[in-house]
Amino acid sequence: MKRTKLLMILLAAIGLLVLPLVLQSFGNAWVRIADMALLYVLLALGLNIVVGYAGLLDLGYVAFFAIGAYMFGLMSSPHLSDTFPLIASTFDHGLHTPLWLVLPLSAALAGFFGIVLGAPTLRLRGDYLAIVTLGFGEIIRVFLNNLDHPFNITNGPKGISQIDSLHLFGQDLGRTLSIGNFGLASVSLYYYLFLALVVFSIVVCHRLEHSRVGRAWMAIREDEIAAKAMGINTRNLKLLAFGMGATFGGVSGTLFAAFQGFISPESFSLMESVMIVAMVVLGGVGHLPGVILGAVLLSALPEILRYVATPLQEMTGGRIDAAILRQLLIALAMIGVMLLRPRGIWPSPEHGKALTA
């Protein structure tokens, strides 16, 4: 069994390493879909700590994604230098902060805001907690939309452009890497970086799940009153879950801003939060393979369905909009999954044991 498992892991690793090279032959758009899928996997892993392990329904998770993205956007673009003369005089060539400095700052800032969100919601559960976190996400988006006066910090709805690409080991990931006669496109370079961070995050989440803290989170998820009676400090552990989950969101936002080169408040709407929650719930709450599968399916499916929706639109004589048809197909797929697999596509065998008993 161990040899079979090891062989499967080895084959999966080879497949993931070769995947961008195969997709690149069909066009960079397909590699870009894989890049975004990995980013959403990172987001889903972070939200799984809050929703899957600790059982805290968070509908404002996209706020931490936005915080990380704007942190990198402001520190690695000419926006602040063009807006504030003091910064322009201090930094002659503008702010071009390296990744190794921005990434920890984004993670720390997002984690701080996660604790700020968690502190006043400790006594809330279920729907009430969801409403408060939803409001927090909308507040952050409104702030980003309106912080262009009296001091232009976020540039409002216009967003921030000309964001630097990532530089790693002297290589600009925004440019094609030439290896002999073969060129590795920018999107493929980002793919390997995102893949490395996803693998690292999976290891961290796996260790957390089987640690003392992870078992305490699951006890809170199954029955908070019983967990408190057993001496578990539910207050500190809830705050830790909010903070750690938010940290993943901040890191994902930083990578997203560098990958896109442009960010605006429209990228961090309520629907993004709903989609990330759907990835965790549809995949399998609290189960790492299920969460990864849900994130890949729900991030890649809308893009793949573009190629299905257009022929269907032509069959109806162009009377149905392709974008609306694509959303309808996604909704039908999600409804089908929830009817056939109410606990998720790949649920955790441990989740819901208390309810079953």
N, C-alpha and C positions, 0 to 999 in steps of 0.2 A: 504493500500500500504506500509506503514511504517513497519507494522508487517511482511508482506511478505518479504520485503527487509531484515529486521533484521533476519528472519528465514533462508533466503538464505545465509547470511553472516555467521551465526552460523554453518550451515551445511558445508559450504566451509572450515571454520576454523577447524572443527572436522576432515573433510576429509584430510586436509593438515597435521594435527598432526598424524593421523593414517597411512598416506601413507608410510613413511619409514618402519614402522613395517610390513606392508603387503608386500612391495617390498623386504624386508630383507629375507623373507621366500623363495623367488625365487632366491636369490643370491645377494651378495653385489654389483655386477656390475650394477644392476638396480637402486640401491640407489645412486650409483655414477653418473649415468645419471641424476637423479633428482638433485643432488648437483650441477652439471655443468649447468643444466638448470637454477637454482636459481642464479648462478654467472652471467650467460648471461642476466638474467632479470635485475640484478643490473647494468650491463654495458649498457643495452638498455635504462634503465631509465635515466642514466646520459647523453647518447647521445641524448635522446629525448628532454632534456633541450635545447641543442644547435640546433638540426635539427627541432624538433617538435614545440617548443615554439618560439624560436628566428628566425627560418627559415634559419640557416647558415649551409650549406652543409659541413660536416667535414668528410673527408676520412682518416684522420690520427689519429683517436681516439684511436687506439690500442697502440699508443705511451705512453699514460698516464697509460694504463693498464700495460705496460712494466716497466714504472718508478716505480709504486707501488710495482710490483713483485720484481724487483731488489733491491729496498730499503729494503724490508723485508729480501730478500735472503742474502744481504751483512751483515745486522745487526743481523741476527739470524742463522748464519752458521759459521763453522770454517775457511771459505775461507780467510778472511782478516787476521786472526791470523796466518794462515799457510804461508801467502805470505809476510806479513810485520812484521819483528822482533820487531819493536817498539810497535805495537798493542799486540803482543804476550807477551811482558814483562809487559805491563800495565794491561792486562786482563789474569790472570793465566789460567783460564778455558775457554778462548775464549769469543767471543761476543755472548751473548744469551739475546738479548734485549726483554723485555716483550711486549706483544701486545698493552697494553694501551699507551706505549710510541711510538712504531713504527707506529701505525695506524694514529694518528694525523700528524706525520711527513710525512708519505707517502701522505696523503690527501693534506697537505700544499704544498709539493714539486710538486705534480701533478697539483695543482691549480695554482702555480706560473708559471709552464711551459705552462699551458693553456692560461694564460694572455700574456706570451711571444709570443705564437703563434698568439693570437688574435690581438695584437698591430699593427703589420705591415700589417694585412689583413683587416683593417677596411673599406677600400675603395673598396674592392673586393667583387664581387657577383657571384653567380651561378657557372659556370664551372671553372672560374679563381680561385675562393676560394677553390673549390674542388681540383684543381691541386696543389695549395700551401700547403694545409693541407696534401695531399697525400705525397708530398715531405718531409714534416716535419716528418711524420710517418716513412718513409724510412730512413731518416737521423738518427733518434734515433736507429733504428734497426742496421744500419751499424756501429754506434758508439759502441753499445753493442757487436757487432761481432768482433770489432777490438781493444777494450780497454784491451787487454791482453799483450801489450807491448807499450812503454818500462816499464810501471808499470802494473802489472797484477791486474786490478780492477774487471773486469767482467768475467774473465777466457775465453773470446772469445767464439767461437762456441762450446766449450766443456760444457759450462753452469756451473751452481752452484748447487751442490748437498749437501746432509746432512743438509737440512734446517729444523729447529726446527718445530715441530707441535705446534698448539696453546694450551695454558693453560688458562682455564677459571674457576674461583672459585675453584682453587686447583685441577681441573680435567684436565688431559692430554687428549685432544681430539684425539690424535693419538692412544689411547689405548681403548680397549673395556671396557665399564662401566657395571659392574655386579650388577644387582638388584635382589637379591635372586637367584633363579635358571635361571633367564632370563638375557641374555647378550645383551646390546645395542652396536652394532658395531661402530667403529670409523666413518665410512661414515654416519651413522645415527646421530651421535653427531654433525658432521659438518653440516648436513642437518638442524637441528634445529637452529644452530647459523646463517646459511645463511638465513633461513626463517625469523628469527627475524629481521635481518638487511634489508631484502627486504621489510618487512611490515613497518619498520620505514622509509625507503626511499620512499615508496608509499605515506605515510602520508605527508612527507616533500614536495614531488612533487605535491601532491594534493593541499596543502596549497599555494605553490608557484604559481600554475596555477591560483588560484582565488585571488591572492594578487595583489597589485598595480603594482609590478614588472612584474608579469606574464602577466597581461593585456597589459603592455607596450611592452613586448617581442612579444606578438601576434600582436600588432599594427605594429611593425617593420616587422614582417613576412608577413603581408598582404600588406602593402604599406609603405615602409621606408620613402619616400618623404613626404607623408601625416603625418606620425608619427613625423617627424622632424618639420614640419610646425606647429604641435600642441604643440610644446615645449618639446617633449621627447628628453632626452639626449641619442641619439642612440649610441654614442661612448662608454660611460660608461656601458650602458646596454649590449652591445655586448661583452665587456670585461668580465662583470659579468657572462654572459651566458657561455663563454668559460671557465672561471675559475671554475664555479660551476659544469659544466659537467665533466671537467677534474678531479675534486675532487672525483666524483663517480668512475671514472676509476682507480684512485690511490688506493682507498679502495678495489675495486674488485681485483686489482693486488696483494695486500697484502694477501688477503684471498686465492687467487689462489696459490701463492707461498707456503703458509703454508699447504694447502690441498695436493698439488702435492709432495712437498718435493724436487722438482728439477725444475729448470727453465733454458731455453736456448733461444737464439734469434729466433729460429725456431718457438717458440710458439707465436710470435708476428709479424707474416708476414702480408702482405697487404691483403691476403684473409680473415684474422680475422676481419680487419676493414670493408671490404666489407660485410661480414656476419652480423656484428653488425648493419650496415646501413640498410641492407636488413630486419633485424628483425623489425626495427622501421618503415620502409616504407611499408612492407607487412602487418604488424599488423595494422597500422593506425597512420599516422604521427600526433603527438600532442595529442593522446588519450591514457590515461594510460591503460585502459583495453586492448585496441588493441595492444599496445606496449608489454605488458606482454604476451599476447597470441602469438604474433609473435616471441618473444624470446623463449618461451617454445617450440613452434612448430619447429623452425629452429635449436634449439640446441639438441632437443631430436630426431627429425626425422631422421637425419643421422645415429644415433646409432640403432634406431628401424629398419631402412631399411637394416641393416646388416643381419637381420634374413629373409628378403625378397630376398635380392640380391643373397645369397648363393644358395637357391633352383632354382632360375632363371638361375644361372650359370650352375648348374648341368643339367638343361633342354636343354641347348645349347651345352652340351658335354664338358664343360670347355673351350670353345673357347673365351668367354668373361670374362675379369677380373672382379671379384666381386666388387672391389673398384671403377672401372670405371662405372660399372652398377649402383652402389649406387649413384654416382654423377649424372648420367643421370636421375635417378628417382627423385632426389631432384630438378634438373633443370626443369624437366617436371611439377612437382608439383608447383614450383614458377611461371612458365609461365602460368599455368592454373589459379592460383590465380590472377595474374595481368590482365588476359583477362576477367575473370568473375567479379573481384572486383578491378577495377583500382585505387580506393582510399584506398585500404587496406581491410583486412578481417573485421576489426571492426573500421571504420573510425570515426573521431570526427565530430559531427554535425555542429560545429562552423568553422572547417577548410575549407578555400576556399570560405567563404561567399562573400568576395570582388570580387573574380573572377566570381562567379555566378551572382552577381548583375551587 
